[in-house]
Amino acid sequence: MNIVVCVKHVPDAQGDRTFRESDNTTDRANVDGLLSELDEYAVETALQLVEADGGEVTVVTMGPDQASDAIKKALQMGADKGVHICDDALHGSDAVATSLVLAKAIEKLGPVDLVVTGMASTDGTMGVVPAMLAERLGLPQVTFASEISVADGAVTIRRYGDAGSQTIRSGLPALVSVTDQINEPRYPSFKGIMAAKKKPVESWTLADVGVGPDEVGLGAAWTTVSSFAARPPRGAGTIVSDDGTGADQLVAFLSERKFV
C-alpha cells in the first residue's frame, strides 16, 4: 500500500509565539519549531497500516528550510522517504494555497492508495486543509477518524461526536484525517534516528509541482491579519477568606462574573 502523509512544521506551543511586524504573518524564524503534534498521529497511523499489510510511507511538507525538521522526525519514526516543497513565494500562503501545492505534489508522486493527515495543525488549527486537499485530488474524504482499518480495497473509520459515533467506509484511494484519539505515536528509537539519515528526501520548488508564484503567498491569500497585539498579562486572583461566609462570597463572585 502506497501511503502519503501530509505534515506541517509549526512553532513550538511552549515557546513565545508571535507574528512578524513587517507583514503580520506567523513568526517562524525566531522561535523553535517542530513537527505538529497532531500530525504525529497521522504518521503513526500510516506506519501501523504498512506494518500490517506492507507498503511505503512518503511524508510531504511545504515551508521554509527549517520545515525539513518535520520530515526528519517522521523519518526517524519510520517513514520511508520525504518530499519538501520549499520556495520563497510560499511565505504567507493560506489554506487554499496550501491545499493546492500539496495536491500538485501528491499528483507528481504518482498513484497513491491513501492520503493521511492530522485533523488540524497546532498553529492555525483551522482543520480545513484535509477537505480542500481531497476535493483537489478528487478523492473521497473520510475525516476525524478515531479508529481505522483497511481491508478488501476499502478504508473503514470510526468517528466519535458529542451525540454518538459513526462508522464510515470508503473505497480506495481515499483521504483520511485522524484525531489524537486514534493511537499513541511512537518515540524514535536510536536505530530509527540513525536509519533516517540514509533515507531519501527530495526538495521541490513551485515550478517542480507546476504551481505559479502568483497562486500562493500572501498576495494570493483570501484572508489577511490586519493587526495583532500581545496577550495582556494575567491579573492577580481574588482571595476569599472563609470566615463562615465563604460559600456566600463564592456564589457572589461567580454571579458577578455571570458564571452562574
C-alpha positions in Angstrom: 0.0 0.0 0.0 1.3 3.4 -1.0 0.5 6.0 1.7 1.3 9.7 1.6 1.2 11.6 4.9 1.0 15.4 4.8 2.7 17.1 7.8 3.5 20.6 8.9 6.4 22.3 10.7 4.9 24.6 13.4 6.2 26.9 16.1 6.6 25.2 19.4 3.5 25.8 21.5 5.7 26.0 24.6 7.6 28.9 23.1 6.8 32.6 22.8 4.8 32.6 19.6 4.1 35.8 17.9 3.7 37.5 14.5 6.1 39.3 12.2 5.6 43.1 12.4 6.5 43.5 8.7 3.5 41.6 7.3 1.5 40.2 10.3 2.3 36.6 9.4 3.4 33.9 11.9 7.0 34.4 13.0 8.6 31.1 12.2 12.2 32.3 12.3 12.6 33.5 15.9 11.0 30.5 17.7 11.8 26.8 17.8 9.7 24.7 15.6 8.8 21.0 15.4 6.5 18.5 13.7 2.9 19.4 14.5 1.9 17.2 17.4 -1.4 16.3 15.7 0.5 15.2 12.6 2.4 12.6 14.7 -0.9 10.7 14.9 -1.1 10.7 11.1 2.4 9.4 10.7 1.8 6.7 13.3 -1.4 5.6 11.6 0.4 5.2 8.3 3.2 3.3 9.9 0.8 0.9 11.6 -1.0 0.3 8.3 2.1 -0.6 6.3 3.5 -2.7 9.2 0.3 -4.8 9.0 -0.1 -5.0 5.2 3.2 -3.9 3.7 3.8 -0.8 1.6 5.6 2.5 1.7 5.1 5.8 3.6 6.0 9.1 2.0 5.9 12.2 4.0 5.2 15.6 2.3 5.6 19.1 3.7 5.9 22.6 2.5 7.5 25.6 4.1 10.9 27.3 4.7 14.2 25.5 5.1 13.6 24.6 8.7 10.4 22.7 7.7 12.6 19.8 6.8 12.8 19.1 10.5 9.2 17.8 10.3 10.2 15.3 7.7 13.3 14.3 9.7 11.1 13.5 12.7 8.7 11.4 10.6 11.6 9.5 9.0 13.0 8.8 12.5 9.6 7.4 13.4 9.8 5.0 10.5 8.6 6.7 7.3 10.4 5.6 4.1 11.0 8.9 2.3 10.2 12.6 2.3 9.4 15.4 -0.1 9.9 19.1 0.9 8.3 21.8 -1.2 10.5 24.9 -0.4 10.1 28.2 -2.2 10.3 31.8 -1.1 7.0 32.5 -2.8 5.2 30.2 -0.3 5.5 32.7 2.5 2.1 33.8 3.8 0.2 31.1 2.0 -3.3 30.4 3.3 -5.2 27.0 3.5 -6.4 27.4 -0.1 -2.9 27.8 -1.5 -1.6 25.1 0.9 -4.1 22.5 -0.4 -3.1 23.4 -4.0 0.6 22.9 -3.5 0.1 19.7 -1.6 -2.3 18.3 -4.2 0.1 19.0 -7.0 3.0 17.4 -5.1 0.9 14.2 -4.4 -0.1 14.1 -8.1 3.6 14.2 -9.1 4.4 11.4 -6.7 2.1 9.2 -8.7 -0.8 6.9 -7.8 -1.4 6.6 -4.0 -3.7 4.3 -2.1 -4.2 6.5 0.9 -3.5 10.1 1.9 -3.4 10.6 5.7 -3.4 13.9 7.5 -3.8 15.2 11.1 -7.2 16.8 11.9 -5.6 20.3 12.0 -2.3 22.0 12.6 -1.4 23.2 16.1 -0.6 26.7 14.9 -3.5 27.6 12.6 -5.9 25.0 14.0 -8.3 25.5 11.0 -8.8 21.9 10.1 -10.0 22.7 6.5 -6.9 21.6 4.5 -7.8 17.8 4.5 -11.2 18.6 2.9 -9.7 21.0 0.4 -7.0 18.6 -0.4 -9.4 15.7 -1.0 -11.5 18.0 -3.3 -8.5 18.9 -5.4 -7.4 15.3 -5.7 -10.9 14.1 -6.5 -10.7 11.6 -3.5 -13.4 10.8 -1.0 -12.7 12.4 2.3 -13.1 10.3 5.5 -12.3 12.8 8.3 -11.8 12.9 12.0 -11.0 9.2 12.4 -10.5 7.8 15.9 -10.2 4.2 14.6 -9.2 2.9 11.2 -8.8 -0.3 9.3 -8.1 -1.1 5.7 -9.3 -4.3 4.0 -10.6 -5.5 0.7 -9.8 -2.3 -1.1 -11.6 -0.1 1.3 -10.9 2.0 4.4 -13.2 2.0 7.4 -13.1 4.5 10.2 -14.9 5.3 13.4 -15.7 8.9 14.1 -16.9 10.0 17.6 -19.0 13.0 18.3 -20.9 14.6 21.2 -24.1 12.7 20.5 -22.7 9.3 19.3 -20.4 7.7 16.8 -20.3 6.9 13.1 -18.8 4.1 11.1 -17.8 5.3 7.7 -16.4 3.2 4.8 -14.9 4.3 1.6 -13.2 2.6 -1.4 -9.6 3.3 -2.0 -7.9 5.6 -2.9 -9.1 8.0 -0.3 -8.0 10.7 2.1 -8.3 10.2 5.9 -7.7 12.8 8.6 -7.1 11.3 12.1 -7.7 12.7 15.6 -5.5 12.4 18.7 -7.6 9.5 19.9 -6.5 7.1 17.2 -3.2 5.9 18.6 -0.2 6.8 20.7 2.7 8.0 18.4 5.9 6.1 18.9 9.1 7.8 20.0 12.0 7.5 17.5 14.4 4.8 18.6 18.2 5.2 18.3 18.1 2.7 15.4 15.4 4.8 13.7 17.3 8.0 14.2 20.4 6.5 12.6 18.4 4.9 9.8 16.7 8.2 9.0 20.0 9.8 7.9 20.1 7.4 4.9 16.5 7.8 3.8 15.9 9.9 0.6 14.4 13.4 0.9 13.6 15.4 -2.2 13.4 19.1 -2.3 11.0 20.6 -4.9 10.2 24.2 -5.9 6.8 25.5 -7.0 8.0 25.1 -10.6 8.6 21.4 -10.0 5.0 20.9 -9.0 3.5 23.2 -11.7 2.3 26.0 -9.4 2.8 29.6 -10.3 4.1 32.1 -7.7 1.0 34.2 -8.2 -1.2 31.3 -7.0 0.4 31.2 -3.5 1.8 33.5 -0.8 0.5 36.5 1.0 -0.7 38.2 -2.2 -2.9 35.3 -3.1 -4.3 34.7 0.3 -8.1 35.0 0.8 -7.6 36.4 4.3 -5.1 38.6 6.0 -4.2 39.6 9.6 -4.9 43.3 9.8 -3.3 43.8 13.3 -2.2 41.9 16.3 -1.4 42.6 20.0 0.3 40.6 22.8 -2.0 38.9 25.2 -2.4 41.1 28.3 -0.7 39.8 31.5 -2.9 37.8 33.8 -4.2 39.9 36.7 -3.9 38.9 40.4 -6.5 36.4 41.6 -9.1 37.0 44.2 -8.6 35.5 47.7 -11.7 34.5 49.6 -11.2 34.2 53.4 -13.6 31.8 54.8 -15.0 33.3 58.0 -18.1 31.3 57.8 -19.4 33.2 54.7 -17.0 31.6 52.2 -19.8 29.9 50.3 -21.8 33.1 50.0 -18.7 35.0 48.8 -18.0 32.4 46.2 -21.6 32.5 44.9 -21.5 36.3 44.7 -18.1 36.2 42.9 -19.4 33.7 40.3 -22.7 35.6 39.9 -20.9 38.9 39.4 -19.0 37.4 36.5 -22.1 35.7 35.1 -20.7 32.2 35.6 -23.9 31.1 37.4 
